[in-house]
Amino acid sequence: MQNPKSYPIHQSALFKVTTKARLAELLRCELNFIRKLCSDKNYALHKIQKKGGDGTREVQVPCKPLKLVQKRIKVLLSRIIMPGYVISNRKGFSHVDNAKQHQENSFFLTTDINKFFPNCKREHVASFCQHQLFMSPDVADLFSRIVTFKGFLPTGSPSSPILSYWMYSMTFDRLSVLAQRSELKLTLYVDDLTFSSNKPFPKKFLGAIKTRLKVVGLELKSEKTKFYAPKDHKNITGAVLTPDKRIVVPNRLRQKIINDAKVLAEPEISYQDSLKIMGRIYSSRQIESNAFAGILRKVKQAKIEEVNKG
């Protein structure tokens, strides 16, 4: 699962960076330019639909020059070896691969961390830089300003997902140890925690997880915390594991695509609508490779016809 070019944290180019000039060199920018990028004015704010369609959420998107620098940071951090339980931030691995890690188990606990990125504060970034990357305090401070918006990790930044892991890596490692002691499998997908086993969970396990997270100021979303028994359909990071251990498309996404088929029957369908429908189908095909073949053919034909009209 590891990148063949991965190495331990003490071999990272970011390890023991003690001057701002060296940091700028690693990020392939002039130091004065990096300082200018640290302003919150370099972000655009967008409202996007929440998963499931329940309201909207704000996404903070960096301007192009800042995004390029943050992508460079992401590349440098992604070369550091991560534990096997971390599924996100790995090239070629998706939310479906996260579900596949648990495919042979029967008992599940799925949950995620409440307001994770807003709780990933700039001071936590600086602490990671100083105490794990051993940067000097002034370099750690500058680094933390490059990757944060109004003092927290922005949701639209390419560096935020991997940084969110490293900032709390020691806490996640402790959760992994707790899982191993109870003979449970743990995977982490950004802020989604999945635990599984072939035997029932210890009664105090969830409480132990909450206690460990509370130490670092984090808490679980109660409405997203679910236990599953062997006969249940388990929703794991957007894929469903059936009682007979198949991974299938969630009913909500399946129903949306079925409704899309009705839209295709209308005499006029816009190019944008056809793109949206195709997006849903390709999303479902990450889970089931041959899903909705007939609808996909129809939407491709509708898209071609709309382009020809133009």
N, C-alpha and C positions, 0 to 999 in steps of 0.2 A: 504493500500500500504506500510505502514511502517513495518520494521522488528520488531517483538514483543519484541526483546531485545534492541530496540533503546532507547536512552535517550538524554536529552538536552546537548548542547555542554559543559556546565559547569560541567557536570557529567562524561565527557570523561576522560579516563585514561591519555590522553595527556594534559589535562587542568592543567595549573599552574605547569608544570614541570620546576624546577629551577636548576637542576644539570644534567650534562652530564651522571653521573653514573646512575641516575634514568632513563634517556632516554634509556641508554644501557640495563638496566634491563627490561624495557617495550618491547624493541625490541629483547630481549632474546639473547643478544650477549655481548661479552667483549668489553669494550670501545675502546681499542687499535685496535681491529678487525674492529669496525665500522669506525674508522679513516682511516684505509687502504682501506675500501670500497668506500671512497669518491673520489677516483681518476677516471678520465675519461678513464683510461686504462682498467677499469672493464666493458667496453661496446664493443660489436661487432657491426659493421655497415653493414647493408644489404640493397640491392636495391630490392624493390618489385613493381609490376605493380599497377598503379593507377586504381581506379574504373573506369570502362568504357574503360580501355586499352589505355588511352592517356598518354603515357610516364611512368616513374618510379618515386618513391619517396624513400627517405632514412628512414630506421627504425633503431633506436638505441636500441639494446637489451642488458640488463644487464647480467653479468655472474651469474651463479647459486646461489652463496652465497648472492650476492647483491639482486638478484630477490627475494630470500626468505625473506630478511629484508623488501623489498618494499611491498611484499605481507602482511607482518605483519602490516605495516603502513596502507595499504588499509583496512584490517580488522578493525583496531582501528577507522579509519575515517568513515567506513561504518556503524558503530554503532551509529553515531550521527544523530539525527533526521534531515531530509531534508524536504523542502517544497514539497507539492504535485505536483508541476509543474515539478520537476526533475524526469525524467523517467530513465535516465541512472544511473548506479551505484546502481541499486536495484536488489536484487537477484530474479531471475525468470522473469525479465522483459527484453524485447528485443526491437529492432527498430520497430518491427511490433506492439508491444503494444503501442509504441509512436503514431503510426498512428491511432490506435483504440481510443485513447483519443479524437480524433477530428471527429470521424465517423459520428456524427449527424449534423455537421455543413456544410455550403455551400460556404462561402467566406474564402479564405486562403491567408496567406503570409508565405512563407518558405524562409529561408536564413541560412547561416552559417558564422562563424567568420573567417576572413582571417588569415592564418598562426597562428592558435590559440596556439598550444603547443610551437612553437618558441617564442611567445610573453608572455608565462607564465614564467617569469624570476625568477632567484633564489632569488632576492631581494623581489619579490612579495610573494614567499613562506615564507621567513623570516618575512615579514610584517604580513601575516596571522597568523603565529605562535605567534608573539608578541602581536598583537592587538585583536585577536579573541580567541586564545588558552592561552594567557597570559603566554607564556614561557619566561624565562629570555633571554636576547639578545644572550648570548653565546650558549645556547641550541638551540635557533631558528636558529642560523647560522649553527650549526652542522646538524640539521635536514634538512635544505635547501640543504646542500651539499650531503646528502645521496640520495636525490630524483631527483637531476638535473644532466644533462650532458652538459658540456661547458656553464653552466649558464642558461639552460632552461629545461623544462620538456621533457624527452625523450619519443618518440612515442611508444617504445616497453616495457615500464615499467608498471607493474601492478598497481602502485600507481598513475600514471599520470592522468587518467580520473577523479578520484574522487578529487584529489588535484586541478585539473583545475577548478572544480566547486567551491570548498571552497575558493580558492584564489580570485575569483570574485563573491562570493556569494552575497555580498551587492549590487553589480551592477545588478546581475540577479534579485534580490528581487525588485529593483527599476523598472526594465523592467516589472516584474509581476504586480506591482502597476499601471504602465502606461496602461497595457493591461486591468486590471480590471476596470479602470476608463472609458475605451472605450467599456466596455462590451465584451471583447475578451478573448478567452482561450489561454493560453501560455503553451507550454511544451518545455523542454530543454533536448536534447539528446547529451551529450558531448558538441560539438560546434554547433549543429544544433538547430535553433530556429524555432518553428512552432507556428503561431498565426492563430486562426480561429474564425468565428462568423457566425451568420445567417443573418447578414445585412452587407452592404458594409463598408469598412474600412474608418475611418476618413482620410481626405486628408493629414494631416500633421503627421500622425502616424509614417510612416517610417522615416521621418526626426527626430522625437523625439527619436526614437531608436538609430539612428546613432549618435546623439548628446550625448546621455547618454554613449554610448560605447567609444566615442572619449575622454571623460573625463579620462578614464583609459587606453588610448593608444590602443584601439581596433577598428577595422573597419570590416564592412561586405564585403563579396565577392560579387561584383556587378553582376558577371555572374551567381551566385547561388541564387540571390534574385528575387523571382517570386511571382506575385499576381495571384490567380486563382479565376475564376467566377464559379457560380453553375454548368454550363454545361461543365466545363473543367474536364479532368482527372488530379488529383493532385498527384504529386510525393512527398511522405512524408517519409523521411529517408529510402529509398529503397523499399517502398511499394507504391502501387497506389490505391488511393481512387477514385472510379468511380462516375459519376454524380448521379447514383442511390444508392450511399453510400455503395458499396461493396468494400472490400479490396482485390486486385488481384496482381498477379506477374507482374512486369514491362515488357514491350515489349522487352527491350534489353536482359534481362535475359531469357525470354521465347524463343527468337530467338536463343540465344546461345545453349540452351538445344535442340531445334529442329535441329540445325546444328550438335550437338553431336550425335543425332540419326543416322545421315549419317555416322559418324565415326564408329559407332557400326556395320554398314553393311559391313565394310572392313574386309578382311580375317584375318588380324593381328591387334590386339589392345593391347597395352602394359598395364601392371598392373597399372602403374602411370597414364596413360590416363583414365583408368576406374575409378580410385579414384577421379580424377579431375571432371569427369562427374557426379559421385555420389555426390560430394560436391555441385555442382550447383543444382542438383535435391533436395537435402535435404535443401538447402538454400531457394529454391522456396516453399518447403513444410512448412516452417515456416510461409509463407503467406497464401498458399492454401494447406490444409492438405493432399489432395488426388491428387495433381498435378503430371502429368507425370508418372502414375503408370506403363504403358506399357514400357516406356523407362527405368524406374528403374529396371523392371524385366530383361530386356535385358542386362543392364550393370552389374547386379549382376551375371548373367550367364556367361558373358564374363570374369568377374573377376575370377570366379571359374575355368573356362577353362584355363586361363592363369596360375593360381597357379598350377593346375594339370600338365600342361606342364613342369613347373619347377621341 
